[in-house]
Amino acid sequence: GRLEAVTQQMGYHPRYLDSFLKTQHYLLHMDGPLPFDCRHYIAIMAAARHQCRYLVNLHVLQFLRAGGDPQWLRGLDFIPPKLRNLNEINKILAHRPWLITKEHIEKLLKISEWSWSLAELVHAVVLLAHCHALASFVFGCGCEQEEGPGGRGSLKPSPPGNQCFCEAATGNGCSQELLRINRKRSLDSCMELDSLRERIQRIHVETEGREETRPLLPDREEGEGGTAEVGVQGPACGLSPLSDTDGEVTGAANLACYMQDPDFGYQDFARRDEDQTQVFRVQDYSWEDHGFSLVNRLYSDIGHLLDEKFRMVDGLQSSAMAKRQGCEPSVFKRGIWNYIHCMFGIRYDDYDYAEVNHLLERMLKVYIKTVTCYPEKTNPEMFDRFWKQFKHSEKVHVNLLILEARMQAELLYALQAITQYMI
């Protein structure tokens, strides 16, 4: 259950890291509407939309440690209908959140014995948005790649031992109280690693050869960012009992079994069909005035944690980046934030969007769009190539802005749909 590569990157901004870890811990390990195993399975579904093996592997292990049914890891066809019904919102939120409507919400809340409660759905939506956005950070900072000379982010060596993601951040601002709570409340210690390996091996043996006839998904064509998306290949088995040199289980040989409609992806909002959703105006529905109170009412305290995280990333220092562009730090950060929201059809009436082209060089815009909209296309060189004059910590800062702006965009669309349903 470690997020060492992520925490090492976020560790360049320790106050933000502390806020991120509190939120992640609350979502996955503290009291809430959803069972613990379902939380990790939802995270698997979310990460699979972007082919993020780093996060899928992490949550596969935590799912089993939380007592999850190993058969679920064979794919969506083997999970309860209630969870499987979440697939449509997962798909839309990950790629085209502006398509979510109150009808999607009503469908989930009104399906007889498989219906969701509002509280459960809000918990699930926050988890989905969190994992989609975290996948962007994972790819954007190179955490998906192996550490070392060939890695994107020149990551520091991982500390030894079986630390949880909080323990790996010790010394980077993660409070000792949070570590104490995590050791006490986390379900990571419920099952020994050997037992996990045996269960994963058993799943692999049971499914091996059963679905050999399933066709491979074709590679996608080259898109913006200049890189081709890696096709999902291999048998339709969720896990492969591979071990690294330390004997740790690694898995998720093929992620297609956790997805339906794998060809559904991001499309430019500006090129949408005329009959699709109109521009989302923040003046009509904002996080501060609407989303915060709704999510906090239905899932106690998560609104405060999310709000703290949004404020924390807004407060990060970026004077060096802004100075290079000859503007104030707040102006530069707002340019990045509003550009990301613009790609999802979210507009601010009080902002002059001509500033985006003035503030952000083309290579930086290509990088931001790739990491935000189709992070799985981020190639190993992009982190090093984009805006070479950036320091490493400044590049991480850009990726934190991408993470939070994307997460807020998904939440705004989902929470607005929930609000319309309630009304």
N, C-alpha and C positions, 0 to 999 in steps of 0.2 A: 504493500500500500504506500509506496514511496513516490514523492514528486520531486526528487532531488534536483533533476535538471531544471525544472520550473522554478523551484525556490532559489537555486543558485542565480538564475537570471534576474528574478524579481528582487533578489538580495541587494542589487545595486540601488534599490529604492526601499530601504527597510521599513519605513512607516507604512508604505502601501502594502508591502508583504504581510505585515502584521494584520492589516485589515482584511486582506484576501484570505488568509488562513482562518481567521475567525468566521468568515462567511462560509467558506468551504466546509469547515468542521461542523457548523450549525446545520447546513443543508444535508450532510451525509450521516452525522453521528448523534445529533441531539434530538430531543423529542419533536415530533412533527406528525402530520397527517399520514404519511406513507410508511409502510414497513421498510426496514433497513435493506433487505435483499432487493426489493423493488426499486429503491433509490439507485442502487448500483446498476441494475439492469437498464433503467432509463438512461443512465449515464453512458452505458455501452451503446444503446441505440443512438444517442445523440452523437457520440464520437465516431461511430461507424459511418454516419452521413458524410463525413469528411475523410474517411479512410485513415483515421488517426489511431494507429496501432499502439502508440505510447499510452493513450488514455484508455483504450479498450483493454489492453493487458492489465493495467492497474485495476480497473473496475471488475474484470473477470475474477481476479484473485480476491478482491474484497467482497464480491458477490458470494463466492464460495465460503469465505470466512464468516460471512453473515448468515450462513445456513441455507443459502439459495439452492434450488433444485438443479443439479448438474444437467438435467435434460434440457433445461431452458437454453443452455449454451449451444444447443444444436441449431438454434435459429428461431425466427418469429413464428414459425409453424408449430413450435412446441411450447409456447407460453400461453397463459390464460388469455381469453378473448379481451378482457378488460385492458390488459397491458398492450395487446396487439392493436387495439383500437386507437391507441395514442400515436400510432405510426404516421397517420396523415398530418397531424399537427406538427410532429417532429420534422417531417419532410418539408412542410411549408415554412416553418419557422427558420429552418437551417438555410434555406435558399431564397425564398420569396415571401418574407413575412407579411407583405402588404396584401396577400391573398387571403389571410385569415379573416373569417367573418363570424358573426354571432351564431350562424347555422352550424359551424364546426363545433362551437362550444355546446350548443343545444344537443347535438348528436351524442356527445360524450356524456352529458348529464342525464339523458333521457332513455338510455338503452337498458331498460328493465333490470335484470339481475346483474348486468355488467356495467351499470352506471357508475360514474364518478361523482363524488361530492365536490362542491365548489372548493373546499379547502384542499382536498387531494389534488385537484386539477391545478390550482395555483402553485402548490409545491412542485408538481411535475413540470409546469411551464418554466418556473424559475430554474429548476435543474437542467432542463433542455437548453435554455438560453445560456446558462453558466457554462455548460460543456461545449456548446457550439463555439462560444467566444474563446474559451480556453484552448480549443483546438486551433483557432487562429493564432493564439500566442505560441503554442507548441511548435507549429510549423514556422511561424514568423521568426522565432529566435533559434530555430535549429534543434529544438529538444527532441524531435523525432529521429534525428540522425545520431549516429554513434559519436560519443565524445572523442576528442583527439585531434590530430593534425588535419584530418579531412572534414571535421565537423564545421557547421556554419557558425556556431556561436563561441568557439574556443572555450568550451565549458571547463570549469575546474573539475578535478577528479572527485568522484562521489565519495562521501565519507563511508567508512566501513560499517558493517553491522546491519541490523534490520530495523533502522529507524523508520518511524512513520513520517508522513510528509511534514508534520509539525516539527518533529525532532531534528529533521535535516536542516531546519531553518534556524536553529539555536544560534544566537549571536547576531542574527540579522533583524532583530526587533520583535521576534515572536515571544510574547510574554510567557514567563514561567508558569503563570496560572493557567494559561491556555494549554501548555504542555501537560500540566497535571490533569486537567479535565480530559484531555485527549487520551492519556494513558488509562484513565479510569473508565471513560464512557465508550471509547472506540471498541469496535468489534473485531479489530485486527488479530487479537490473540486467541480467538475462539477455536482456531484449528491450526495444527502444526503443518509446516510446509510439506513434509513427507506425505501427509494425508491428502493435501491438495494435489500433489503430483500424481498420487494413485488415482484420484477421482478424474483428473484431466486425462490420464492415460486410458482409463476405462471408457470415457466418452469417445476418445479417439478410436479405440478399438471397435466400439459398437457402431460407429458411423462410417468407418473406413470402407470404402467400396460400395456403400449403399446408393450413393447418388452420383456415381461416376459419369452418368450420361448428361448431367446438367451442363448446358453450354456455357462457355466462357463469355464474359462480357468484353466487348471490343474496346480497344484503347480509344480514347477520345482524341479529336483533332486538336491541333495547337490552337490555343486561345490567347487572350490578352495576357501579357506577362511573358509570352514567348516560350512557354513550356507546355509539353503535352502531359495530360493527366494519366497517371499510371492506371492501367486496367486492373480490375480485380480478377485474379486468376486462382486456379486451384480447385480442389473439390469443395463442395458446399458443407464443410465441417467448420464449426466455429473455432476450434482449438487445435493446436498442434503441440504435442508434448516435447517441445524443444527445450534444451537447457543451455544456459551460458556456462562459462568456465567456472563460475561459483556454484553451479548446480541449481540456480534459481530457475523457476518455471517462467518461460516466456511463451506467449501463445498467439491466438488470433491470426492463424495462417491465412484465413480468408474471411473478409468482413461482409461478403455479399449476403450471408444468411441472416444478418441483422438488419437488412434493408429490403424495402419493396420500392419498385420504380426507381432503380439506381440511375437512370438517365435524366431524372428530374434534377435540374441544377439552377444556378443563378442566371437570370436574364436581366439585362439593363432595364432599370425602371423607366428610363426615358423613352425606351422603345416598346413599351407595353401596348397592348391592343386598346383601342378607344373605350371598350366596354369594361375595362378593368378599373380597379380602385383608383380614386383620385388622390392627389397629393395629400399627404398627412401633414396638417399644420399644427405645430407645437402650441400655437396660441389657443387652439381648440381643445387639445388634450396633451398635457405635459406630465412628466414624472413628478415634479414638485407639487403640482396642484391636484393631480388626479391619481396617477399610478401608485405613488407612495402610500396614500391612505388606504386604497383598495387592497393592495397586497399585504399591508400590515394588519388589516382587519381580518383577512381570511387565513393568514399564516403568521401567527404572532411573532413580532420582533424582527422578521426577516427584512421588512422595509427599512428599519433603522440600520441594519448591517449593510444593505445594498446602498443606501443613501450615503453612509460613511465612506464606502468604497468609491462611489462616484465623486464625492467631494475630495477624497484623498488624491485621486489621479489628477483632478483639476488643480490641486495645490502643489503638485510636483514642480520643482524648479527646472526651467528649460532656458535659462538666460543665454547660454552659449549658442543653442540652436537658433533662438530668435535673433541674437545679435548678428549672426551670419546673414540673416535675411533683412536686417535693418529694421526690425519691428520689436514691439513689446512682447514678452513671453506669452501673455494672455491672448494677444492677437494671433500669434503663431499657433498656439494650442487650439484656439477656437476654429481656426482655418481647417486643421486636421479633423477635428470633431465634426464640424458641419459638413465637410466633404464626405466623410463616412456616412453620416445620416442622409445626405443627399442621394447616395447610391441606393438607399433603401426607400427613397421617396418621401423622406421627412424634411420639411422646409421650415426655416425661421424667417418670418416676415421682416424682422428688423436687421437682417444680414445681407450685405452686398456680396453675392456669390462670385463677382468678378475678382474679389480678393483671393479666392482659392488659386486661380491661375497665376496670380502675382506672387503669392507666398510659397507655393509648392512647385518645385521643379518637376519636370515630366517623369524622370526616373523614380522620384519619391512617390508621385501619384500612382504610377504603375505598380510599385511595390505595395502601397497601401491597399489598392483595389484588389490585387491578387490575394494578399493575406486576409483581407476582409471577406471577399465574396467567394473565392475558391482556393482556400489555403492549401489544399492537397496538391495544387499545381506549383507551389513554392519550391523552387529547385535549390540545391545546396549552395549555390553561389550568390543567391539574391541578397542574403543578409549582409554579406561582405561587400557587395557591389553597390547597394543603394546608398547614395550620398556619402561618398568615401570620407568626407571631412567630418562625419559624425564620430564621436567617441562611442565606444561600446555601450556605455550606460545611456547615452542619448538614443541609440537605436532601440534599446530595451524600452525606454520611455515612449517612443513612438508605438511600439507594440502594445504597451499598456493602454495607451489611448485607443488603439484599435479594439482591444479586448473590451473595454468598458463602453465605448460608443456603440459597438455592435450589440453587446448585451442589452443596453438600454433601448436600442431600436427594436429588438425582438420583443422585449417586455412591453413597450408602448403599444405595439400592434396587438399583442395577445391580451393585455389588460383592457385595452379599449373594446375589443370584441366581447370580453367577459362583462364589462360595464354595459354594453348595448344589450347583451342577453338579459342581464338583471333588470334593466329598465323595461 
